């Protein structure tokens, strides 16, 4: 079943998925639609888009079973990934007119829409960074030596992309020494018109990163202990956050807080950093689908969904409680979370509208 929880904690059922496969419920950026992947009993694969205002649903048949959905910023189209071609294939679905356009494929495939929706930046096979013109399918290589991150990210003005590349120093002796140390990476901002690169930070093993929603700061994890650091983009100042070893993390919509998970013996401990203060909430055993399909690939899902309430006052987390998959709602002002519904996956609408 795919449902929407209303502010009063009542539910609106969007799809009765009895007898079929349904997954990847993903809110549109304007908060007016929910898309989910569907596989019917006869094996036909599709993406279903539901208008939450009237409950009407439109189905778009896809050439493969979809395992990832990302909306275009204007909520008028969707990019989806599934198994096909050389491994993972991309398809673009236009809601107006229902056009479904296969693009290209790669062994591993991560992407992010530009703010104006005209271009994708893709990270293919863990090494190739490209720009893709969505209208023509034309692909422009950007870099062929990237780091071990997942999805690149556009800046909010659409002028630059953020990604990680290995730090290569032209000194045989130094490289020999460095090979025995942690790999050094550069967090890069690259202007897509001029090609000019700016180094945001140099650190060992930068393995995840994300711009704050207001575009003023960028956070990233570094090293084997996955320390979370934040760079103020106006001043260049860098701060290490005392939030422990970080498994996954996400900015709040107001750009003032960070929700982080850390691995503990009993599961994942959830903590919120807020202006230097760290509050530990609860330790959760994430549901199987949420851990295996989402958290493991959080560098990509951070680009397309949020666990935060739009006003940054609460977050959701799907976890297994005494053998039952449940959705937990944690209000920041409360000491303990509230179980609001059974469920394996949950995310907030990114808009109050």
C-alpha positions in Angstrom: 0.0 0.0 0.0 1.2 3.5 -0.8 -0.3 6.2 1.5 0.1 9.9 2.4 -0.1 10.9 6.1 -1.9 14.2 6.6 -0.9 16.7 9.2 -3.6 15.4 11.6 -1.9 11.9 11.3 -4.8 10.6 9.2 -4.0 8.7 6.0 -4.9 9.0 2.4 -4.5 5.8 0.5 -3.0 6.4 -2.9 -2.6 2.9 -4.3 -3.8 -0.5 -3.3 -0.8 -2.7 -4.2 -2.3 -6.0 -3.1 -0.9 -8.7 -5.4 1.7 -6.6 -7.1 5.1 -5.0 -6.4 5.1 -1.3 -5.3 8.2 0.6 -4.1 10.0 3.9 -4.2 7.2 6.4 -3.2 8.8 9.8 -4.0 7.3 13.2 -3.5 7.4 15.8 -6.3 9.3 19.0 -5.3 6.0 21.0 -5.2 4.5 18.5 -2.8 1.5 17.9 -5.1 2.3 14.5 -6.5 3.7 11.1 -5.4 5.3 8.8 -7.8 5.9 5.1 -7.1 7.3 2.1 -9.1 4.9 -0.6 -9.9 5.2 -4.2 -11.3 1.8 -5.7 -12.1 0.9 -9.4 -11.7 1.6 -10.0 -15.4 5.1 -8.5 -15.0 4.5 -5.1 -16.7 6.6 -2.4 -15.1 5.6 1.2 -14.7 5.7 4.4 -12.7 2.4 5.6 -11.2 2.0 9.3 -10.5 -0.8 10.2 -8.1 -2.3 13.7 -7.7 -2.9 14.0 -4.0 -5.5 16.7 -4.4 -8.0 14.4 -6.0 -6.4 10.9 -5.8 -6.3 10.5 -9.6 -3.4 8.3 -10.8 -1.6 8.2 -14.2 0.5 5.2 -15.2 3.6 5.4 -17.4 4.9 2.0 -18.7 8.7 1.6 -18.4 11.1 -0.8 -20.2 12.3 -2.1 -16.9 11.5 -2.5 -13.2 12.3 0.9 -11.7 14.5 1.0 -8.6 15.1 4.8 -8.3 13.0 7.9 -8.9 14.1 11.5 -9.1 11.7 14.4 -10.0 12.7 17.3 -12.2 12.8 20.5 -10.1 9.6 21.9 -11.7 7.7 18.7 -11.0 7.0 18.2 -14.7 9.1 15.2 -15.4 10.9 12.3 -13.7 14.2 10.5 -14.2 14.1 6.8 -13.3 16.8 4.1 -13.1 16.4 0.4 -13.5 18.2 -2.7 -14.8 18.9 -2.5 -18.5 21.6 -2.1 -21.2 25.1 -2.4 -19.6 23.7 -2.6 -16.1 21.7 0.4 -15.0 19.7 2.4 -17.5 18.1 5.9 -17.4 14.6 6.8 -18.7 13.0 10.2 -18.7 9.2 10.4 -18.2 7.4 13.6 -19.3 4.1 14.0 -17.4 2.6 16.3 -19.9 2.0 14.0 -22.9 3.3 10.9 -21.3 6.5 10.6 -23.3 8.9 7.9 -22.0 12.4 8.3 -23.4 15.2 5.8 -22.8 18.5 7.5 -22.5 21.7 5.5 -21.8 23.2 3.0 -19.4 26.3 2.1 -17.4 27.5 -0.4 -14.9 26.8 2.1 -12.1 24.7 5.2 -12.6 24.1 8.2 -10.4 22.6 11.6 -11.4 21.2 15.0 -10.4 18.9 17.3 -12.3 20.0 20.9 -13.0 17.8 23.6 -11.3 16.3 24.5 -14.7 15.6 20.9 -15.6 17.5 21.1 -18.9 20.6 19.1 -18.0 21.6 16.1 -15.9 25.0 15.6 -14.3 25.8 11.9 -14.2 28.4 9.8 -12.5 29.0 6.6 -14.4 31.0 3.5 -13.4 32.6 5.3 -10.4 34.9 7.3 -12.7 33.2 9.3 -15.5 31.4 12.6 -14.9 29.2 13.8 -17.7 26.6 16.5 -18.6 23.5 15.2 -20.5 21.3 17.5 -22.5 17.9 16.0 -21.7 16.2 17.3 -24.9 18.8 15.8 -27.3 20.5 13.1 -25.2 23.9 14.7 -26.1 26.5 13.7 -23.5 29.5 16.0 -22.7 32.4 14.5 -20.7 33.5 16.5 -17.7 36.0 14.3 -15.9 37.3 10.7 -16.1 39.0 10.5 -12.7 36.5 10.9 -9.9 36.5 9.8 -6.3 34.4 7.2 -4.5 31.2 9.2 -4.0 27.8 8.5 -5.5 25.8 11.4 -6.9 27.2 14.7 -7.9 25.3 17.9 -7.1 24.3 21.1 -8.9 24.6 24.4 -7.1 21.3 26.2 -6.7 22.1 28.8 -9.4 22.9 26.1 -11.9 26.3 27.5 -12.7 28.5 24.8 -11.1 28.6 21.1 -10.1 30.1 19.7 -6.9 31.9 16.4 -7.0 35.0 14.6 -5.6 38.2 13.8 -7.4 41.4 12.2 -6.2 44.3 14.5 -5.2 47.2 13.7 -7.6 50.6 15.1 -6.7 53.3 14.9 -9.3 56.0 13.5 -7.0 57.0 9.9 -7.1 58.4 9.9 -3.6 55.3 11.6 -2.2 53.0 9.3 -4.1 54.8 6.2 -2.7 54.4 7.6 0.8 50.8 8.5 0.2 49.9 5.0 -1.0 50.4 3.8 2.5 48.1 6.5 3.9 44.5 7.3 3.5 43.6 8.4 0.0 43.5 12.2 -0.4 40.6 13.7 -2.2 39.5 17.1 -3.4 36.0 18.4 -3.0 35.6 20.4 -6.3 33.2 23.1 -7.6 33.4 23.2 -11.4 31.8 25.9 -13.5 29.9 24.2 -16.3 30.4 27.0 -18.8 34.1 28.0 -18.2 35.3 24.7 -16.8 37.0 26.6 -14.0 37.5 24.5 -10.9 37.6 25.7 -7.3 38.8 23.4 -4.5 36.4 23.6 -1.5 38.5 21.2 0.6 41.2 18.6 0.6 40.8 15.7 3.0 41.4 11.9 3.2 38.7 9.8 1.7 35.8 12.2 1.1 32.9 9.8 0.8 29.7 11.9 0.9 28.8 15.5 0.5 25.8 17.8 0.3 25.1 21.5 -0.1 22.8 23.1 2.4 19.4 24.0 1.0 20.2 27.7 1.2 23.5 27.2 -0.7 25.6 28.8 1.9 27.5 25.8 3.2 28.6 22.3 2.2 28.9 19.3 4.5 31.0 16.2 3.8 32.3 13.1 5.6 36.0 12.3 5.6 38.3 9.5 6.6 37.8 6.0 7.9 35.9 7.4 10.9 33.6 9.3 8.6 33.9 12.6 10.5 31.3 15.2 9.4 32.7 18.6 8.5 31.0 21.8 7.2 32.5 24.5 5.1 31.1 28.0 5.0 31.3 28.8 1.3 31.4 32.6 1.8 34.4 32.6 4.2 36.0 29.2 3.5 36.0 28.4 7.2 35.7 24.7 8.1 34.2 23.1 11.2 34.4 19.5 12.3 31.1 18.6 14.0 31.3 16.6 17.2 28.6 14.1 16.1 30.5 10.8 16.1 31.1 8.4 13.3 28.5 9.2 10.7 26.8 6.5 8.5 24.3 8.8 6.8 23.3 12.4 7.2 21.0 15.1 5.9 20.5 18.9 6.1 17.3 20.2 7.5 15.2 22.4 5.1 16.1 25.5 7.1 19.8 24.7 6.7 20.3 25.1 10.4 20.4 21.5 11.5 21.7 18.1 10.5 20.2 14.7 11.1 22.9 12.0 11.3 22.9 8.3 11.9 25.8 6.4 13.5 26.3 2.7 13.7 25.8 1.2 17.2 25.6 -2.4 18.5 21.8 -2.2 18.6 21.3 -0.5 15.2 21.5 3.1 14.1 21.6 5.9 16.7 19.9 9.1 15.5 21.4 12.4 16.4 20.6 16.0 15.4 23.3 18.7 15.3 21.9 22.3 15.8 24.3 25.2 16.0 26.9 23.2 17.9 24.6 21.3 20.1 24.1 17.6 19.5 20.9 15.9 20.7 20.8 12.1 20.7 17.3 10.7 20.2 16.8 7.0 19.8 18.6 3.9 18.4 16.7 2.2 15.6 17.0 -1.0 13.6 16.1 0.3 10.1 13.6 -1.8 8.2 15.1 -4.1 5.6 13.9 -2.2 2.5 14.9 1.1 4.0 18.4 -0.1 4.8 19.1 -2.2 1.7 17.5 0.1 -0.9 18.0 3.6 0.6 20.6 4.0 3.3 23.2 2.0 1.5 22.8 4.4 -1.5 22.1 7.5 0.6 24.5 9.7 -1.5 21.9 9.4 -4.3 18.7 9.4 -2.2 19.8 12.6 -0.4 19.2 14.3 -3.8 15.6 13.2 -4.1 13.9 12.8 -0.7 13.9 14.2 2.8 13.4 12.7 6.2 12.8 16.1 7.6 9.4 17.9 8.1 9.2 21.0 5.9 9.4 23.3 8.9 12.5 21.4 10.2 10.7 20.6 13.5 10.6 16.8 13.1 11.9 13.9 11.2 10.7 10.4 10.2 12.5 7.1 10.3 11.3 3.6 9.3 12.4 1.0 11.8 11.6 -2.5 13.0 9.9 -2.5 16.4 9.4 -6.0 18.0 9.3 -7.6 14.6 6.9 -5.1 13.0 8.0 -2.5 10.4 6.8 0.9 11.6 7.2 4.6 10.8 8.6 6.6 13.7 8.0 10.4 13.9 10.4 12.2 16.1 9.5 15.8 17.0 12.7 17.6 18.1 11.0 19.0 21.2 10.0 15.5 22.4 12.2 13.1 24.2 10.7 10.0 22.5 9.4 9.2 19.0 5.8 8.4 18.1 4.9 5.3 16.0 2.5 6.8 13.4 1.9 3.8 11.1 3.1 0.4 9.9 5.5 0.9 7.0 8.9 0.0 5.5 9.7 3.3 3.9 8.7 6.9 4.6 9.7 10.4 3.6 8.2 13.9 4.0 6.7 16.1 1.3 9.4 18.8 0.6 6.8 21.6 0.6 4.1 22.9 2.9 2.0 23.9 -0.1 
